[in-house]
Amino acid sequence: MLSKLYDEACPKLIGRFKKREENVKMDVFNTFIELLRQIGNVTKGQIDANETSPRWLLKQEVSKIVKSINRQLHEKSIKTKVGAFSVLKELVVVLPDCLADHIGSLIPRIEKALNDKSSTSNLKIEALVFTRLVLSSHSPDVFHPYIKALSAPVISAVGERYYKVTAEALRVCGELVRVVRPSIEGSGFDFRSYVHPIYNDIMSRIINQDQDQEVKECAISCIGLIVSTFGDHLNEELPACLPVLVERMGNEITSPIAVKAFAVIAASPLLGWIFAYGDKIGSSAYEVIIVELSGLISDSDLHMTAIALELCCTLMSDKRSSPSVGLAVRNKVLSKALTLIKSSLLQGQALLALQNFFAALVYSTNTISANEIDELCDEWVPEPLIPSLNEELYAPLVLEK
């Protein structure tokens, strides 16, 4: 039914994109967007091999759609341009890899939307959202010939006054980081000239306290990606950057996103290089991190609990950690972890992270002795309670003991 409707409606709608009356054109755009959404809902998870499926039929029309939309992006009307980017945005959601052959023709339109003095905030936001979606859904090498043209207006948008534009530009920067260096081992693309321009603009946003919460969170998240991806090219910047992230962990509002940023850094292949600057943070700052992490460990948010426990494991496993780090883990985190064992909600990544935490605690030379582990287990895990504990967790815990 949908295939028949698409076959009849799609060519006519595409042909009507060029309508002169703006209100009619907006109605056509909105109708086409709704058709795309229905195709996405009905064909979710399906492959495109079936030549009668709406997804396959839509793929055959991509070139026509892009060609027609490109004409609309040349129009002077801001409203028309916003509608055109909305169509492209929905098209990428339904067919994530469909624009690989058309990126070159769309980059100038993105540039113009972000650079033109007549552009409104709504147009910039739509252009940035589309850019983020297309960056995240296509192979990085598709964009490498256009990085210079694309990065300049995006980085410039980070400095916009309107917080919605700034926040979206920061999200695009996060995707841009992944694109310019998709692999630490190397991709053949020389990303080095983009490292400091991106870093400097994001850090300027993090340092500035007088800004919207959404901007703060996006900036912290982005700097985590930058450090985890470009850490080996930020030798002079890391001693100043890492303490700022630690400071954000001490703030109740920015603490959760700062923990996630540190978790991203901890998962980086460059972790050893980045942690070479760990002595610049200082033991008191590490203790602040651990205190903040302990407050996130509970069964009310298992995702955040998993991130917090994984970061604790990273801190304990680092040989450069001072004894005070292990002591802080023992005093602040261990009791929360032992309480978590008793939760019937414990499962998935949080369960695995808790297992790894206890293993790291046992093997770490910075934490506690075997006798102290026995005493703690006797105190927190008396025999009558053992059957009521999470069995999946307790078995490996006993083996570690």
N, C-alpha and C positions, 0 to 999 in steps of 0.2 A: 504493500500500500504506500509506504513512504518512498520507495524507489520510483513508483509511478508518479507520485506527487512531485518528487524532486525533478524527475525527467521532464515534467510539464512546466514546472514553475521556475527552476533555476535559470535556464537560458533567457527567459523573459525578464526576470529580475535583474540579471547582469546587464541586459540591454537597456534597462531603465535607470541604471546608475547615472547616466548622462542627462537626465531630466533637468531642465533649466529652473523650474520652480523649486525652491529650496525645501519647502515643507513637504512636497511630494517626494523629493529625493530622500529626505529623512525617513519618511514612511517606508520607502523601498529598502533603505539600509536596515531599518529595524526589522522588517519582514524577513530579509535575507539572513540576518543574525539569528532570528528565531528558528529559521529553517536549519541553519548550521547547528544550533543547540540540539534540536531534535535528532539530527543525524548523529551527533555525538552521544546522546543518551541511548538511542536505539542500538547503535553499533559498537558500544563500548566493549572492548576486549575481543572484538572480531578481527580477523585478518582481512586483507584487501584482495585476496586472490579471486573471489567471486565477482565476476564482471557485471552482475546484476545488483550488487550491494550499493547502497547510497555512498559509502565511503569511496569505493572504486570509481563511481561515476563523478564524485566531487573532485577526485584527483585529476581526472581528465580535463576539468574546467579551471584548474588553478592558474594556468597561464593567462586565460581570458580574464579571470577575476583580477589578477595582479595588474594586468595591462589597463583595465578599466579603472581600478582604484587609483593607479598612478596618475591618471588624468585628473581625477577628483582632487588629488593632493596638490595639483598644480593650480587649483582654483584659489581665488582670493578669499572666499568665504571661510571664516574660522569654523563655523558650524559644520560645513561640508567636510573640512579636514578632520575634525573630531569624529564625525560619523565614519569616514573612510578608515581611520586608524582602528575604530571599534570593530569594523568588519574584518580587518587583517588580524586583529587580536583574537577574535572568535575562530577565525580560520586556522590559526596556529594551535589553538586549544584542541580543535577537532582533528587536525592533521599535523602533528608536531614537527614533522621533518619536510614539509611540503614546499618551503621557500628557499631551499638551498641554491637553486638556479636563478633566483630573482633578488638575492640580497644586494647585489651591485646596483640595481635600479631603485631600491628602497632606501639605501643609506643617505643619498642626497635629500630625500624627503624628510627623513628623521632630523638631519642636520638643520634644514631650514625651519622645521617646527620648533626646534630648541633654540636656534640662534636669532630668528627673526624678531625684531623689536615689536612687531604687531601681534605676535603670538600671545594668547591668553594662558592663564594657569591651567585651564581645562585641557587645552590642546597639548601643552607640554606634558601633563600627566598622562594623557592617552598615548602620546608618542613614547614616553618612557616605559609605561606598562607593556606596550607592544614590544619594545626593544628588549626588556627583561625576559619576556616569554620566548622571543625568537632566539635569544642567546642561550637560554636554558634548554631549548628543545632541538638544537641543531649541533652538528659536529663543530668543534672549535676551529678546525682548519678552514671552514667555510668563511669565517670572518677575518682571518689573518690578513688578507690583502686590503682590508678596509678599517683596520684597528685605528690607524692614525686619524682618519676622518671621523670615526665614530666616538673615540675616546674623548676628544677635545670638548665637544658640546655637552657630553654627559658629565665630565668632571666640572665643567663650568656651571652646570645646573645644580651641583652640590652646594654652590654658594648662593642659590636663590633665596629671596626673603621669605616667600610663602612656604611654610613648613611641609605641606603635602608634596610640593614639587621636590624639595630637598630630600625628603624621606624616600621618595620613589627613585631619585637619582642615586642615592646611597645603595638601594637594593640592586640597581643596574650595575653599579661599580662592583658589587659582590660577584655578580655573574661575569663581569668583564675580567676580574682577577682570574677566575677559572679558565676563561677563554684564552687569555694571553699566555698562561702557563698551565696547560692541562695536565702535564706530567713533570715531576721533579727531574726525571731522567733526561728530559729534553724532547722537544717536538719539532725542532728545525726552525722555529720562529724565535727571533731575537726580541725578547720581552723587556730587556734591561732598561730601555729608555722610558718605559711606562711606570716603572716601580715607584720612583720618588714623586712624580706628579700626583699619582693616585694616593700614595701614603700621606703626603703633605696636606692635601685637601681634606682627607678623612680625619687626620689628627687635629686639624684646625676646628673641626666640628666637635670632636670629643672634648677638647680642652675648654671650649666655650660652654659655660654652665647655663647661660641665659637663653635656653631654647626649648622647644616642645619635646615632650617625653618620647614621642614617636621618632623624632630625629635622633635623640640620644641613643635609643635602642638600636636603630638602624646603623648608626655610626660605630657603636661598640661591636655589633655583629660583623660589620664590614672589616674593622681593624683586626678582628680575630682571623678572618680569612686571609687578609694581607700578610699578617705575621706568619701564619702557617704555610703560606705559598711562597712568599718572597723573603723569608727570614734570613737566608744566607746572603742576601743583597742589602740588608739593613743593619750592617755592623755598627754604625754610629748611632742609629736611631733606637735600637732595642733597649739600651739602658735607660732611655727616657720614656719609652712607650709602655713597657711592662709594668712599671710602678703606677702609671696612670690607670691601667686596667685593674690593678690591685685596689687602688683607691675607689674605683667604681663598684667593686665588690663590697666595700664597706658601706655603701649607700643602699638603704632598704629598697628604693625604687629601681635602681639599675642593677642590683645584685643578681637576679636570675639571668639576665641576658649576659652579664659579665662572666658568670659561671659557664654558660654555654660557649662563650668566646674562648675561655681557657680550655674547655673540652675539645674544641676544634683544633687549638694549638697543640694540645696533648696528643691528638691523633695524627699529627703531621709527620711525614717522613723526615722532616728537618728538625724534629724535636731535640735531638742531641746538640745541634748547632744553636738552636734558640736557648736551650737551658745552659749553654756555656755562659750566658749572661745572668744566670740565676742568682749569682752572688751580688748583683747590682740591686736586687730587690731587698735583701736583708731578712733576718729571721723573724723580726716583728711583723713584717708584711706577710710572710708565709703564715704566721699564726692568725693574722686577720683573715686570710683566705680560708684556712681550716675552720675557723669559727663560723664564717659565713656558710661554708659547705655543710657543717653539722646541722644548721638550721633548716636545710633543704631536704634532710633525710627523714622521710615518713611515708606511710602508705597512701597519703592523700594525693600525692603526685609522683607516681612511679617513674615517669619519664625523667623528671628533674632529679629524682633520687638516684637513678642509674648514672646520670651525668656527674653528679656530685661524688658518688663512690668511685667512678672511673678516674676522676681527677685526684682523689685521695691516693689511689693506687699509683698514679704517675708520680706524685710527690714523694711517696714512700720508696719507690723503686729507684729514684734518682740518687746516685751515690754521693752527689755533692750536697745533699740535704743535711742540715745540721741536726744534732740530736734533739733540739727543741722542736723540730718539725714532727718527729716521731712521738715525742711527749704530748704535743698538742693533739695529734690524731688519737692517741690513747685516751686523753682526758676529755676530749670534746666529741669525737666521732664514734668511738667504740661502743659506748652505752647505747647510742641511737641505733647502731647496726644490730646489736644484740636484741634490742626491743623489736626491731623490724622482723627478726626471725619468726616471731610469734604471729605475725599477720597472715590471715588466710587469703589476703589479696595479693600477696607477693608472687610474682610470676615474670616470665619473659626476660627482657633485658635487665630489669632491676634485680631479678633473682640471680642472673649470671654475674652482674656487677658485684653483688653482695658476696658471692662465692669467691670471686677474684680478690675482693677486699680482704677477706679473712686469710686467703692464701698469701697475699702480699704482706699482711700483718705478721704472719708466722715467719716468713722468710726474710723480712726486712731486718737488717742489723741495727736499725735506728729505733726500733719500737720496744718490744717487751720480751722477756725471757720465757722459756718453756714452762717454768714453774708458775710464773704469773698468768700464763694462758690457762693452765690447769685450775688455778684459783678462780679466775674469772668465769670459766665454764661451770665450775661447781656453784658459784654464786648466782649466775644468771640462768643456768640450765640444770636445775635439780632434776633428779630421776623421775619424779611423778609427772613432770611437765613434758618430758621428751616425746611421748606419743602425740601430744597436741601440737608439736612444732611442725613447720613445713618440712615434710620428709625429704623432699627433693633437695633441699638445701642442707639438712642436717647430716645426711650420709657423707658427702664430701668433707663437711666440717669436721666430723669425727676422724676421718682419714688424715686430714691435715694435722689435727691434734696429735 
